[in-house]
């Protein structure tokens, strides 16, 4: 259960946190390529992790 919560937090950090981090970098430097190139991999990794984690949580609740 604790590992699922940790996986959920990590997935959300990748999905939301990384683009926000690169947004700040882009705002400071004025080079928007940082933000543009960070969105697809962040979305792919974060969304995949989120779906897998939510399915695992759903399975555990069903078995409990």
C-alpha positions in Angstrom: 0.0 0.0 0.0 2.8 2.4 0.8 4.6 1.6 -2.4 1.5 2.4 -4.4 1.2 5.8 -2.7 4.8 6.5 -3.4 4.3 5.4 -7.1 1.3 7.7 -7.3 3.2 10.7 -6.0 6.2 10.0 -8.3 3.8 9.7 -11.3 2.1 13.0 -10.5 5.5 14.7 -10.0 6.7 13.5 -13.4 3.3 14.4 -15.0 3.0 17.9 -13.4 6.2 18.7 -11.6 8.7 18.4 -14.5 6.7 20.6 -16.9 6.4 23.2 -14.2 10.1 23.0 -13.5 10.9 23.5 -17.2 8.4 26.3 -17.4 10.3 28.2 -14.8 13.5 27.5 -16.6 12.0 28.7 -19.8 10.6 31.9 -18.2 14.1 32.7 -16.8 16.1 32.0 -19.9 13.5 33.0 -22.6 14.3 29.7 -24.5 11.0 27.9 -24.8 12.5 24.8 -26.3 13.1 23.6 -22.7 9.4 23.5 -22.0 8.4 22.3 -25.5 10.8 19.3 -25.4 10.0 18.3 -21.8 6.2 17.9 -22.3 6.1 14.8 -24.5 8.4 12.6 -22.4 6.9 13.9 -19.1 3.4 13.1 -20.4 4.4 9.6 -21.7 6.2 8.6 -18.5 3.8 10.2 -16.1 0.6 9.0 -17.7 1.9 5.5 -18.1 3.0 5.3 -14.5 -0.3 6.9 -13.3 -2.4 4.4 -15.2 -0.4 1.4 -14.0 -0.5 2.7 -10.4 -4.2 3.3 -10.4 -4.9 -0.1 -11.8 -2.8 -1.7 -9.1 -4.6 0.3 -6.4 -7.9 -0.8 -7.9 -6.9 -4.4 -7.8 -5.8 -4.2 -4.2 -9.1 -2.6 -3.1 -11.0 -5.3 -5.0 -9.1 -8.0 -3.2 -9.3 -6.4 0.3 
